[in-house]
Amino acid sequence: MTRRPGEVRDAILAVFEKRPDEAVSTLEIRNALKDSIGEVSPSSVRSYLGLNTPEMFERIGRGRYKLASEKLSK
């Protein structure tokens, strides 16, 4: 399925904006994305999170992330 540029990014960020102080698992993110934009591959979610850690996200544990502290203050 072809998606518009930034669609997955925007959907992932929306998940964290709804839960700014919580750690969210990659499975929870995928389930939320399925509800909003449809099925997204696990590798797409992991790739986006991995590429943007530590600038945007903190890795809390295996497969669990939250918004980085400096991102919350902006």
ABEGO torsion letter per residue (X at the ends): XBBBBGAAAAAAAAAAAABAABBBBAAAAAAAAAAAAEBBBAAAAAAAAAAAOAAABBBABBGBBBBBAAAAAX
